[in-house]
């Protein structure tokens, strides 16, 4: 009986670790934005972060994968915001600050 309980507990913990590894966030882009050299149209996106990879998807229409660095800020962000690097007339996504958390997604350009 102890083995079954231990196995069930171990399986539950493993499933929880797998679920915890990937996170998703909703982001609104208000202008054409460049991520990893590819342009995203303005609109709502779901950003799934798993390890060092972010996948942007928009209602199944557009999907873009980009390397990302996840950082933790000192304080929580009050709302989700997108920070850009503007050069040559293009808005390149530099970081996304996730509202209600201390999470900052940093993109290399």
Biotite code that builds the C-alpha atoms (Angstrom):
import biotite.structure as struc

atoms = struc.array([
    struc.Atom([0.000, 0.000, 0.000], chain_id="A", res_id=1, res_name="UNK", atom_name="CA", element="C"),
    struc.Atom([2.849, 2.377, 0.805], chain_id="A", res_id=2, res_name="UNK", atom_name="CA", element="C"),
    struc.Atom([4.339, 1.824, -2.670], chain_id="A", res_id=3, res_name="UNK", atom_name="CA", element="C"),
    struc.Atom([1.050, 2.769, -4.407], chain_id="A", res_id=4, res_name="UNK", atom_name="CA", element="C"),
    struc.Atom([0.710, 5.923, -2.309], chain_id="A", res_id=5, res_name="UNK", atom_name="CA", element="C"),
    struc.Atom([4.326, 6.865, -2.961], chain_id="A", res_id=6, res_name="UNK", atom_name="CA", element="C"),
    struc.Atom([3.915, 6.236, -6.720], chain_id="A", res_id=7, res_name="UNK", atom_name="CA", element="C"),
    struc.Atom([0.755, 8.337, -6.861], chain_id="A", res_id=8, res_name="UNK", atom_name="CA", element="C"),
    struc.Atom([2.439, 11.168, -4.957], chain_id="A", res_id=9, res_name="UNK", atom_name="CA", element="C"),
    struc.Atom([5.498, 11.030, -7.196], chain_id="A", res_id=10, res_name="UNK", atom_name="CA", element="C"),
    struc.Atom([3.337, 11.028, -10.347], chain_id="A", res_id=11, res_name="UNK", atom_name="CA", element="C"),
    struc.Atom([1.367, 14.032, -9.073], chain_id="A", res_id=12, res_name="UNK", atom_name="CA", element="C"),
    struc.Atom([4.553, 15.967, -8.323], chain_id="A", res_id=13, res_name="UNK", atom_name="CA", element="C"),
    struc.Atom([6.023, 15.136, -11.737], chain_id="A", res_id=14, res_name="UNK", atom_name="CA", element="C"),
    struc.Atom([2.846, 16.274, -13.503], chain_id="A", res_id=15, res_name="UNK", atom_name="CA", element="C"),
    struc.Atom([2.877, 19.502, -11.478], chain_id="A", res_id=16, res_name="UNK", atom_name="CA", element="C"),
    struc.Atom([6.496, 20.174, -12.456], chain_id="A", res_id=17, res_name="UNK", atom_name="CA", element="C"),
    struc.Atom([5.690, 19.633, -16.123], chain_id="A", res_id=18, res_name="UNK", atom_name="CA", element="C"),
    struc.Atom([2.657, 21.933, -15.936], chain_id="A", res_id=19, res_name="UNK", atom_name="CA", element="C"),
    struc.Atom([4.673, 24.591, -14.151], chain_id="A", res_id=20, res_name="UNK", atom_name="CA", element="C"),
    struc.Atom([7.431, 24.626, -16.774], chain_id="A", res_id=21, res_name="UNK", atom_name="CA", element="C"),
    struc.Atom([5.371, 26.383, -19.478], chain_id="A", res_id=22, res_name="UNK", atom_name="CA", element="C"),
    struc.Atom([3.493, 29.606, -18.783], chain_id="A", res_id=23, res_name="UNK", atom_name="CA", element="C"),
    struc.Atom([1.209, 31.656, -20.998], chain_id="A", res_id=24, res_name="UNK", atom_name="CA", element="C"),
    struc.Atom([0.413, 35.352, -21.073], chain_id="A", res_id=25, res_name="UNK", atom_name="CA", element="C"),
    struc.Atom([-1.958, 37.522, -23.103], chain_id="A", res_id=26, res_name="UNK", atom_name="CA", element="C"),
    struc.Atom([-0.415, 40.533, -24.832], chain_id="A", res_id=27, res_name="UNK", atom_name="CA", element="C"),
    struc.Atom([-1.875, 43.253, -27.040], chain_id="A", res_id=28, res_name="UNK", atom_name="CA", element="C"),
    struc.Atom([0.334, 44.797, -29.722], chain_id="A", res_id=29, res_name="UNK", atom_name="CA", element="C"),
    struc.Atom([-0.980, 48.190, -30.858], chain_id="A", res_id=30, res_name="UNK", atom_name="CA", element="C"),
    struc.Atom([1.321, 48.606, -33.863], chain_id="A", res_id=31, res_name="UNK", atom_name="CA", element="C"),
    struc.Atom([3.243, 46.326, -36.215], chain_id="A", res_id=32, res_name="UNK", atom_name="CA", element="C"),
    struc.Atom([5.980, 44.821, -34.048], chain_id="A", res_id=33, res_name="UNK", atom_name="CA", element="C"),
    struc.Atom([9.155, 42.914, -34.895], chain_id="A", res_id=34, res_name="UNK", atom_name="CA", element="C"),
    struc.Atom([10.133, 39.871, -32.837], chain_id="A", res_id=35, res_name="UNK", atom_name="CA", element="C"),
    struc.Atom([13.122, 37.728, -33.793], chain_id="A", res_id=36, res_name="UNK", atom_name="CA", element="C"),
    struc.Atom([13.322, 39.439, -37.195], chain_id="A", res_id=37, res_name="UNK", atom_name="CA", element="C"),
    struc.Atom([9.685, 38.683, -38.087], chain_id="A", res_id=38, res_name="UNK", atom_name="CA", element="C"),
    struc.Atom([6.838, 41.174, -38.077], chain_id="A", res_id=39, res_name="UNK", atom_name="CA", element="C"),
    struc.Atom([3.651, 40.655, -36.094], chain_id="A", res_id=40, res_name="UNK", atom_name="CA", element="C"),
    struc.Atom([0.487, 42.544, -37.035], chain_id="A", res_id=41, res_name="UNK", atom_name="CA", element="C"),
    struc.Atom([-1.294, 44.583, -34.357], chain_id="A", res_id=42, res_name="UNK", atom_name="CA", element="C"),
    struc.Atom([-3.709, 42.528, -32.248], chain_id="A", res_id=43, res_name="UNK", atom_name="CA", element="C"),
    struc.Atom([-4.140, 40.128, -29.345], chain_id="A", res_id=44, res_name="UNK", atom_name="CA", element="C"),
    struc.Atom([-1.535, 37.398, -28.867], chain_id="A", res_id=45, res_name="UNK", atom_name="CA", element="C"),
    struc.Atom([-1.083, 34.501, -26.517], chain_id="A", res_id=46, res_name="UNK", atom_name="CA", element="C"),
    struc.Atom([2.584, 34.135, -25.578], chain_id="A", res_id=47, res_name="UNK", atom_name="CA", element="C"),
    struc.Atom([3.576, 30.693, -24.295], chain_id="A", res_id=48, res_name="UNK", atom_name="CA", element="C"),
    struc.Atom([6.966, 30.623, -22.576], chain_id="A", res_id=49, res_name="UNK", atom_name="CA", element="C"),
    struc.Atom([8.739, 27.313, -22.115], chain_id="A", res_id=50, res_name="UNK", atom_name="CA", element="C"),
    struc.Atom([12.347, 27.366, -20.939], chain_id="A", res_id=51, res_name="UNK", atom_name="CA", element="C"),
    struc.Atom([14.149, 29.863, -23.203], chain_id="A", res_id=52, res_name="UNK", atom_name="CA", element="C"),
    struc.Atom([11.538, 29.920, -25.973], chain_id="A", res_id=53, res_name="UNK", atom_name="CA", element="C"),
    struc.Atom([8.469, 32.132, -26.459], chain_id="A", res_id=54, res_name="UNK", atom_name="CA", element="C"),
    struc.Atom([5.745, 31.272, -28.968], chain_id="A", res_id=55, res_name="UNK", atom_name="CA", element="C"),
    struc.Atom([3.388, 34.057, -30.081], chain_id="A", res_id=56, res_name="UNK", atom_name="CA", element="C"),
    struc.Atom([0.053, 32.891, -31.500], chain_id="A", res_id=57, res_name="UNK", atom_name="CA", element="C"),
    struc.Atom([-2.993, 34.828, -32.607], chain_id="A", res_id=58, res_name="UNK", atom_name="CA", element="C"),
    struc.Atom([-6.256, 32.887, -32.885], chain_id="A", res_id=59, res_name="UNK", atom_name="CA", element="C"),
    struc.Atom([-4.459, 30.253, -34.943], chain_id="A", res_id=60, res_name="UNK", atom_name="CA", element="C"),
    struc.Atom([-3.648, 32.791, -37.657], chain_id="A", res_id=61, res_name="UNK", atom_name="CA", element="C"),
    struc.Atom([-0.094, 33.731, -36.870], chain_id="A", res_id=62, res_name="UNK", atom_name="CA", element="C"),
    struc.Atom([2.574, 31.812, -34.979], chain_id="A", res_id=63, res_name="UNK", atom_name="CA", element="C"),
    struc.Atom([6.081, 33.021, -34.232], chain_id="A", res_id=64, res_name="UNK", atom_name="CA", element="C"),
    struc.Atom([8.829, 31.455, -32.131], chain_id="A", res_id=65, res_name="UNK", atom_name="CA", element="C"),
    struc.Atom([11.583, 33.502, -30.508], chain_id="A", res_id=66, res_name="UNK", atom_name="CA", element="C"),
    struc.Atom([14.336, 33.013, -27.939], chain_id="A", res_id=67, res_name="UNK", atom_name="CA", element="C"),
    struc.Atom([13.532, 34.752, -24.663], chain_id="A", res_id=68, res_name="UNK", atom_name="CA", element="C"),
    struc.Atom([15.172, 35.377, -21.318], chain_id="A", res_id=69, res_name="UNK", atom_name="CA", element="C"),
    struc.Atom([12.819, 35.323, -18.325], chain_id="A", res_id=70, res_name="UNK", atom_name="CA", element="C"),
    struc.Atom([13.795, 37.723, -15.548], chain_id="A", res_id=71, res_name="UNK", atom_name="CA", element="C"),
    struc.Atom([12.290, 38.573, -12.187], chain_id="A", res_id=72, res_name="UNK", atom_name="CA", element="C"),
    struc.Atom([11.839, 42.221, -11.217], chain_id="A", res_id=73, res_name="UNK", atom_name="CA", element="C"),
    struc.Atom([11.987, 43.603, -7.675], chain_id="A", res_id=74, res_name="UNK", atom_name="CA", element="C"),
    struc.Atom([8.317, 44.654, -7.691], chain_id="A", res_id=75, res_name="UNK", atom_name="CA", element="C"),
    struc.Atom([5.122, 43.472, -9.375], chain_id="A", res_id=76, res_name="UNK", atom_name="CA", element="C"),
    struc.Atom([4.036, 45.218, -12.567], chain_id="A", res_id=77, res_name="UNK", atom_name="CA", element="C"),
    struc.Atom([0.582, 46.794, -12.300], chain_id="A", res_id=78, res_name="UNK", atom_name="CA", element="C"),
    struc.Atom([-0.315, 46.058, -15.929], chain_id="A", res_id=79, res_name="UNK", atom_name="CA", element="C"),
    struc.Atom([1.118, 44.233, -18.911], chain_id="A", res_id=80, res_name="UNK", atom_name="CA", element="C"),
    struc.Atom([3.263, 46.483, -21.077], chain_id="A", res_id=81, res_name="UNK", atom_name="CA", element="C"),
    struc.Atom([5.459, 46.085, -24.119], chain_id="A", res_id=82, res_name="UNK", atom_name="CA", element="C"),
    struc.Atom([8.758, 47.948, -24.354], chain_id="A", res_id=83, res_name="UNK", atom_name="CA", element="C"),
    struc.Atom([10.195, 48.617, -27.792], chain_id="A", res_id=84, res_name="UNK", atom_name="CA", element="C"),
    struc.Atom([13.505, 49.490, -29.359], chain_id="A", res_id=85, res_name="UNK", atom_name="CA", element="C"),
    struc.Atom([12.805, 51.834, -32.258], chain_id="A", res_id=86, res_name="UNK", atom_name="CA", element="C"),
    struc.Atom([15.286, 52.043, -35.083], chain_id="A", res_id=87, res_name="UNK", atom_name="CA", element="C"),
    struc.Atom([14.948, 52.344, -38.846], chain_id="A", res_id=88, res_name="UNK", atom_name="CA", element="C"),
    struc.Atom([11.207, 53.021, -38.443], chain_id="A", res_id=89, res_name="UNK", atom_name="CA", element="C"),
    struc.Atom([10.439, 49.570, -36.993], chain_id="A", res_id=90, res_name="UNK", atom_name="CA", element="C"),
    struc.Atom([9.236, 48.741, -33.511], chain_id="A", res_id=91, res_name="UNK", atom_name="CA", element="C"),
    struc.Atom([11.269, 45.839, -32.181], chain_id="A", res_id=92, res_name="UNK", atom_name="CA", element="C"),
    struc.Atom([9.912, 44.183, -29.032], chain_id="A", res_id=93, res_name="UNK", atom_name="CA", element="C"),
    struc.Atom([12.623, 44.484, -26.399], chain_id="A", res_id=94, res_name="UNK", atom_name="CA", element="C"),
    struc.Atom([10.675, 43.238, -23.368], chain_id="A", res_id=95, res_name="UNK", atom_name="CA", element="C"),
    struc.Atom([7.227, 42.391, -22.105], chain_id="A", res_id=96, res_name="UNK", atom_name="CA", element="C"),
    struc.Atom([6.390, 43.168, -18.501], chain_id="A", res_id=97, res_name="UNK", atom_name="CA", element="C"),
    struc.Atom([3.634, 40.843, -17.311], chain_id="A", res_id=98, res_name="UNK", atom_name="CA", element="C"),
    struc.Atom([0.964, 42.615, -15.252], chain_id="A", res_id=99, res_name="UNK", atom_name="CA", element="C"),
    struc.Atom([0.224, 41.252, -11.780], chain_id="A", res_id=100, res_name="UNK", atom_name="CA", element="C"),
    struc.Atom([3.610, 39.531, -11.609], chain_id="A", res_id=101, res_name="UNK", atom_name="CA", element="C"),
    struc.Atom([7.319, 40.244, -11.308], chain_id="A", res_id=102, res_name="UNK", atom_name="CA", element="C"),
    struc.Atom([7.977, 38.530, -14.644], chain_id="A", res_id=103, res_name="UNK", atom_name="CA", element="C"),
    struc.Atom([9.838, 40.301, -17.419], chain_id="A", res_id=104, res_name="UNK", atom_name="CA", element="C"),
    struc.Atom([10.324, 38.622, -20.807], chain_id="A", res_id=105, res_name="UNK", atom_name="CA", element="C"),
    struc.Atom([13.452, 39.986, -22.505], chain_id="A", res_id=106, res_name="UNK", atom_name="CA", element="C"),
    struc.Atom([14.012, 39.500, -26.248], chain_id="A", res_id=107, res_name="UNK", atom_name="CA", element="C"),
    struc.Atom([17.333, 39.854, -28.046], chain_id="A", res_id=108, res_name="UNK", atom_name="CA", element="C"),
    struc.Atom([17.338, 41.900, -31.262], chain_id="A", res_id=109, res_name="UNK", atom_name="CA", element="C"),
])
